[in-house]
Amino acid sequence: MKRKLFTLKGDSNYLSALIVLSILMTFCVCYLYAFMQTVQLNDIYRVHRKYLLSMERTGYLTDEMRINLLNDLDSHGLTNISLSGTSYTPVGYGNPVFLCIEGDIRLGGLDITEHGGVFFNEEVRHVSIKNKKGTALY
């Protein structure tokens, strides 16, 4: 009695499982890249909030805080940093303090070609955090 080494049904099940797994892996990789971009941008917003709260406690952006802010933003990948709307001298209790940050960040991403191919690319996105203010509480 001869047994067939491969059956048509078994091969088609194996092939369909490979196709489904490759599609799922593609979706997972795309999701992870989108998640990493979100985390990287969220870190910059978190740094902004941290220094705005510090400005509320001191009433202005001190030279030491400004240097630390620029170093923190640089460590998170922000380049061409511009600080505007900031208060460099004490503003007094109850007055608003502003911290506006602009810069460019390099984000990795995935592109899908018209033929269904996926390739990695890197784009530069402009980040602008404006219209955020706090109240001096010192």
C-alpha positions in Angstrom: 0.0 0.0 0.0 1.5 3.3 -1.1 0.9 6.5 0.7 1.2 9.9 -1.0 3.8 12.1 0.5 1.8 15.3 0.0 -1.9 15.6 -0.5 -3.6 18.5 -2.2 -5.7 19.4 0.8 -2.7 19.5 3.2 -0.7 21.7 0.9 -3.5 24.2 0.3 -4.1 24.5 4.1 -0.3 25.0 4.7 -0.2 27.6 1.9 -3.3 29.5 3.1 -1.8 29.6 6.7 1.4 31.1 5.3 -0.5 33.8 3.4 -2.5 34.7 6.5 0.6 34.8 8.7 2.5 37.0 6.3 -0.5 39.4 6.1 -0.8 39.5 9.9 3.0 40.1 10.3 2.7 43.0 7.9 -0.1 44.6 9.9 1.8 44.1 13.1 5.0 45.7 11.7 2.9 48.7 10.4 1.2 49.1 13.7 4.5 49.0 15.6 6.0 51.7 13.4 2.9 53.9 13.9 3.1 53.3 17.6 6.8 54.2 17.8 6.1 57.5 16.0 3.3 58.3 18.4 5.5 57.6 21.4 8.3 59.7 20.0 6.0 62.7 19.5 4.3 62.1 22.9 7.8 62.3 24.6 8.3 65.8 23.1 4.9 66.9 24.4 5.8 65.4 27.8 9.1 67.4 27.9 7.1 70.6 27.0 4.7 70.0 29.9 7.5 69.3 32.3 9.2 72.6 31.6 5.9 74.6 31.5 5.2 73.3 35.0 8.7 74.3 36.1 8.1 77.8 34.6 4.9 78.0 36.7 6.9 77.3 39.8 9.7 79.8 39.0 7.7 82.4 37.1 9.9 82.3 34.0 12.3 80.1 32.0 15.7 80.4 33.7 19.0 80.0 31.7 19.6 76.6 33.4 16.1 75.4 32.5 16.5 76.6 28.9 19.7 74.7 28.5 18.2 71.6 30.0 15.1 72.0 27.9 17.2 72.2 24.7 19.2 69.1 25.7 16.1 67.1 26.5 14.5 68.0 23.2 17.7 67.2 21.4 17.9 63.8 23.1 14.3 63.0 21.9 15.4 63.7 18.3 14.1 67.3 17.8 16.4 69.4 15.6 16.2 73.1 14.4 14.7 73.9 17.8 13.1 77.4 18.2 11.8 78.6 21.6 9.4 81.5 21.3 6.8 83.1 23.5 8.8 82.2 26.5 9.3 84.4 29.5 13.0 85.0 30.4 12.3 87.4 33.3 9.9 86.8 36.3 6.4 87.7 35.3 4.9 88.0 38.8 2.3 85.9 40.7 -0.8 85.0 38.7 0.5 86.2 35.4 0.6 83.8 32.4 3.8 82.1 31.3 4.2 80.8 27.8 6.3 78.1 26.3 6.2 77.6 22.5 8.5 75.0 20.9 9.0 74.4 17.2 11.4 72.1 15.5 11.9 69.2 13.1 11.9 65.5 14.0 13.0 62.6 11.9 10.4 59.8 12.0 10.9 56.3 10.5 7.9 54.9 8.6 6.6 52.4 6.2 5.4 53.0 2.7 3.4 50.7 0.5 4.0 50.8 -3.2 1.3 50.4 -5.8 2.5 46.8 -6.4 2.0 45.9 -2.8 5.6 46.1 -1.7 6.5 47.6 1.7 9.6 49.6 2.3 11.1 51.6 5.1 11.6 55.3 4.8 12.4 58.3 7.0 10.5 61.5 6.9 11.1 64.8 8.6 8.0 66.2 10.3 7.7 69.7 11.7 6.6 69.8 15.3 4.9 73.0 16.6 3.6 73.3 20.2 1.9 76.7 20.5 -0.9 78.3 22.5 0.1 76.5 25.7 0.3 78.6 28.7 0.5 78.3 32.5 0.1 80.6 35.4 3.0 81.8 37.5 2.6 80.4 41.0 5.8 81.4 42.7 
